[in-house]
């Protein structure tokens, strides 16, 4: 069994959304296609969710609006 790469890997963070969409649609290597399980809108929603997770994982205090920084502690 091949290890699944983390979504926080720099290679995947730099990957174009269209390439991710293509991978979800057609599969790649041992990953099967999800075209019959997810509509195109759902595939784009998965990509948006992954991007939100990536951004949150690499967030800094500068990403928080100044008026909300005090709420963090």
Backbone as CSV, one residue per row, in Angstrom:
resi,resn,N_x,N_y,N_z,CA_x,CA_y,CA_z,C_x,C_y,C_z
1,UNK,0.842,-1.179,0.000,0.000,0.000,0.000,0.888,1.244,0.000
2,UNK,0.645,2.116,-0.920,1.413,3.352,-1.037,0.845,4.379,-0.066
3,UNK,1.726,5.096,0.598,1.283,6.140,1.530,0.636,7.289,0.765
4,UNK,-0.455,7.791,1.297,-1.146,8.934,0.704,-0.396,10.206,1.069
5,UNK,-0.093,11.064,0.094,0.617,12.297,0.432,-0.277,13.241,1.220
6,UNK,0.337,14.030,2.066,-0.417,15.013,2.826,-0.813,16.186,1.918
7,UNK,-1.962,16.759,2.164,-2.397,17.923,1.388,-1.582,19.159,1.714
8,UNK,-0.751,19.074,2.736,0.075,20.203,3.130,1.449,20.168,2.471
9,UNK,1.693,19.155,1.649,2.938,19.053,0.897,3.026,20.231,-0.079
10,UNK,4.212,20.836,-0.180,4.380,22.000,-1.058,3.993,21.701,-2.507
11,UNK,4.260,20.492,-2.980,3.909,20.124,-4.354,2.402,20.199,-4.559
12,UNK,1.634,19.724,-3.582,0.175,19.753,-3.714,-0.384,21.143,-3.453
13,UNK,0.273,21.910,-2.607,-0.172,23.292,-2.377,0.013,24.140,-3.628
14,UNK,1.046,23.820,-4.421,1.332,24.585,-5.640,0.556,24.079,-6.859
15,UNK,-0.089,22.934,-6.728,-0.804,22.335,-7.860,-2.009,23.197,-8.249
16,UNK,-2.194,23.358,-9.533,-3.332,24.140,-10.035,-4.651,23.431,-9.699
17,UNK,-5.681,24.228,-9.437,-6.985,23.657,-9.109,-7.500,22.765,-10.236
18,UNK,-7.239,23.149,-11.476,-7.677,22.341,-12.610,-7.028,20.965,-12.630
19,UNK,-5.779,20.895,-12.205,-5.098,19.603,-12.144,-5.703,18.725,-11.046
20,UNK,-6.048,19.334,-9.928,-6.709,18.581,-8.856,-8.068,18.088,-9.345
21,UNK,-8.814,18.959,-10.025,-10.117,18.579,-10.573,-9.964,17.397,-11.527
22,UNK,-8.953,17.451,-12.379,-8.705,16.368,-13.325,-8.386,15.060,-12.591
23,UNK,-7.613,15.145,-11.528,-7.268,13.948,-10.752,-8.509,13.359,-10.088
24,UNK,-9.355,14.203,-9.524,-10.589,13.715,-8.903,-11.483,13.078,-9.974
25,UNK,-11.539,13.705,-11.133,-12.419,13.236,-12.206,-11.951,11.928,-12.826
26,UNK,-10.657,11.836,-13.105,-10.138,10.696,-13.872,-9.300,9.727,-13.050
27,UNK,-8.927,10.110,-11.842,-8.053,9.266,-11.036,-6.603,9.444,-11.444
28,UNK,-5.714,8.853,-10.659,-4.286,8.941,-10.953,-3.583,7.865,-10.151
29,UNK,-2.689,7.151,-10.806,-1.960,6.047,-10.171,-2.947,5.067,-9.540
30,UNK,-2.919,4.911,-8.226,-3.821,3.954,-7.571,-5.158,4.571,-7.155
31,UNK,-5.295,5.889,-7.329,-6.560,6.553,-6.982,-7.539,6.389,-8.137
32,UNK,-8.693,5.848,-7.849,-9.724,5.674,-8.869,-10.462,6.981,-9.119
33,UNK,-11.178,7.043,-10.218,-11.991,8.191,-10.570,-13.155,8.350,-9.597
34,UNK,-13.507,9.603,-9.318,-14.685,9.912,-8.516,-15.766,10.581,-9.364
35,UNK,-15.615,10.550,-10.674,-16.568,11.208,-11.562,-17.978,10.652,-11.412
36,UNK,-18.098,9.365,-11.099,-19.421,8.771,-10.949,-19.987,8.943,-9.539
37,UNK,-19.190,9.490,-8.640,-19.624,9.659,-7.246,-19.861,11.115,-6.865
38,UNK,-19.148,12.026,-7.532,-19.251,13.452,-7.222,-19.585,14.234,-8.484
39,UNK,-20.564,15.113,-8.379,-20.887,15.986,-9.508,-19.740,16.985,-9.689
40,UNK,-19.670,17.650,-10.838,-18.628,18.671,-11.009,-18.647,19.734,-9.897
41,UNK,-19.834,20.186,-9.491,-19.908,21.176,-8.407,-19.357,20.618,-7.102
42,UNK,-19.626,19.352,-6.827,-19.108,18.730,-5.607,-17.588,18.579,-5.677
43,UNK,-17.058,18.285,-6.852,-15.595,18.194,-7.003,-14.943,19.542,-6.740
44,UNK,-15.549,20.611,-7.257,-15.001,21.955,-6.988,-15.115,22.290,-5.503
45,UNK,-16.175,21.845,-4.862,-16.326,22.079,-3.419,-15.233,21.352,-2.627
46,UNK,-14.885,20.144,-3.052,-13.789,19.406,-2.401,-12.490,20.188,-2.535
47,UNK,-12.240,20.726,-3.716,-11.020,21.498,-3.948,-11.009,22.739,-3.059
48,UNK,-12.132,23.441,-2.958,-12.198,24.628,-2.093,-11.948,24.253,-0.639
49,UNK,-12.471,23.114,-0.198,-12.270,22.656,1.176,-10.802,22.321,1.428
50,UNK,-10.176,21.630,0.497,-8.751,21.294,0.638,-7.921,22.571,0.694
51,UNK,-8.228,23.536,-0.157,-7.495,24.810,-0.139,-7.691,25.533,1.197
52,UNK,-8.892,25.475,1.758,-9.129,26.100,3.068,-8.307,25.405,4.151
53,UNK,-8.234,24.078,4.106,-7.408,23.340,5.069,-5.934,23.699,4.917
54,UNK,-5.474,23.797,3.684,-4.081,24.158,3.439,-3.784,25.554,3.974
55,UNK,-4.671,26.472,3.703,-4.455,27.850,4.155,-4.464,27.927,5.674
56,UNK,-5.392,27.231,6.313,-5.473,27.246,7.779,-4.217,26.649,8.400
57,UNK,-3.688,25.591,7.785,-2.502,24.913,8.316,-1.278,25.822,8.272
58,UNK,-1.209,26.699,7.293,-0.051,27.571,7.106,-0.369,29.022,7.471
59,UNK,-1.441,29.236,8.209,-1.861,30.594,8.555,-0.894,31.239,9.552
60,UNK,-0.843,32.536,9.473,-0.071,33.325,10.430,-0.998,34.366,11.038
61,UNK,-0.513,35.047,12.033,-1.309,36.103,12.670,-1.687,37.181,11.666
62,UNK,-0.845,37.403,10.659,-1.143,38.418,9.637,-2.366,38.066,8.801
63,UNK,-2.771,36.786,8.789,-3.968,36.376,8.049,-5.259,36.705,8.796
64,UNK,-5.151,37.043,10.076,-6.322,37.357,10.897,-6.561,38.861,10.827
65,UNK,-7.795,39.287,10.538,-8.077,40.716,10.515,-7.703,41.354,11.861
66,UNK,-7.126,42.549,11.831,-6.661,43.176,13.069,-7.732,43.253,14.164
67,UNK,-8.977,43.477,13.782,-10.042,43.605,14.790,-10.372,42.279,15.478
68,UNK,-9.893,41.162,14.954,-10.170,39.850,15.548,-8.952,39.211,16.217
69,UNK,-7.809,39.850,16.112,-6.591,39.251,16.687,-6.678,39.124,18.198
70,UNK,-7.349,40.037,18.851,-7.506,39.975,20.302,-8.362,38.789,20.747
71,UNK,-9.185,38.264,19.853,-10.055,37.125,20.189,-9.286,35.799,20.258
72,UNK,-8.047,35.798,19.810,-7.289,34.552,19.740,-6.745,34.097,21.088
73,UNK,-6.658,34.971,22.045,-6.088,34.568,23.330,-7.092,34.663,24.438
